[in-house]
Amino acid sequence: MNYMDEFRDRQVVLGLADRIKKLTAGRTEPMTFMEVCGTHTMAIYQYGIRSLLPPGVRLISGPGCPVCVTPNGYIDRAIAFSRLSGIIIATFGDMVRVPGSSSSLMEERARGADVRIVYSPLDAVAIAEKNPDRRVIFLGVGFETTAPAIAGSILTAAAKGISNYLVLAAHKTIPLPMEILSSDPELSIDGYICPAHVSAIIGAEAYRQLAEKRGIPCVVTGFEPTDMMQGVEMLVCQVVEGRSSVEIQYSRVVKWEGNRKAQSVIAEVFSVCDSEWRGIGVIPESGLEIGDKYSAFDAEKNIPVSVEEPREHQGCRCGDVLKGKTSPFDCPLFATVCMPESPVGACMVSSEGTCAAAYKYGR
Amino acid sequence: MCLGIPMKIISINGMDIVAEVDGVKREGSLMILDAEVQVGDYVVVHAGFAISKLDEEEALETLQLMREAFPVENAV
């Protein structure tokens, strides 16, 4: 077993599609399920999951792409840092092409800024170790899956006495926006396809409030085609039976309690803060900032820089796309002005963005 | 960025591992993993960190449940 091929069986996918069709036969009320994970967004398009579902079962994408929900002000600050002398910006690849208010890190790199793409934040720590006379700023963007990796890099730098490694932190936590969107009457969400690897860290327990207090069915679902279909089938069953509970489809990876070690590493390095989400606005206590104990690693606190006034891109509907209110196909810029090679909004840039997925697979 | 796929551990050196999928090898850290692992185990590696060990028993149970969804004419 390699834990992938076994979960791509066409017969199982078709069998589950058939079962979903039977479960929803005769129902007049449609069901809307939202996923809040960029990899799910991609998988739904890539495997053509929507085409396998009856018209009464609708899948929409929420704010699951970390690069996309990061507001322009953050990108602008990263760009301002990249223009300072003696600075190396280290980042995951997706961030370099995201347009800020008037530039992008890729444009800055073409003008001479030192912007390096890394696979792991530990690679950025290694760059700092090799360049003791310069400061390395890692762009710490992501959800609970990425937060412990960034925290781990800060602990590693602290243990090695590397003081020229800093992080521009803008981590976000997903359960709160899920609660906010679940009470939006315009969306009328009937269930959540809960994220797979975020849940590996925070545990399925994190959605209990959503299911039990707000009555929204939640199924933690894997990324393979049979996983996705089974996750949807489990949600349909809950709706049909009038239940709302948390269930784990992706039990080979996700446990109820999550990864306690990763949780403790997050708690050691970060503290909870209010956070701005593109399209949604500021959500109290939905972000993570570097706590006092490790404030020497906080780029924002330690490196003064003036940042331009952030502005949004004219006509771009990323904000509504991120809330599931607008389909990429309804945005006037989609595939006309805004394309992967010349993106206007973040949702077209990131490989996990809803517009990028729709452009690649959905047309 | 959030790509995390199951990879097979092919070597362990303290907190550092090398894991492989489809011939592609990646280095990873065990720093935030809360399970004991040995060479041959599968882990999900995300941004250079192993975040979860794959549970074989659970995987087999999921596959069993999925196979129950076969339409009768396709049953094996």
Interface residues (C-beta under 8 A of the other chain):
Chain A: M1 N2 Y3 M4 E6 F7 D9 Q11 V12 L14 G15 L16 D18 R19 C37 G38 T39 P66 V67 F92 G93 D94 Y119 S120 P121 L122 D123 V141 G142 F143 T145 T146 P148 A149 A151 G152 L155 T156 A196 H197 A200 I201 T226 Q230 E233 Q249 S251 R252 V253 V254 N259 R260 K261 A262 V265 S350 S351 E352
Chain B: M1 C2 L3 G4 I5 P6 K8 V21 R26 E27 G28 S29 M31 I32 L33 D34 Y42 V44 H46 A47 G48 F49 I51 S52 L54 D55 E56 E58 A59 E61 T62 L63 L65 M66 R67 A69 F70 P71 N74
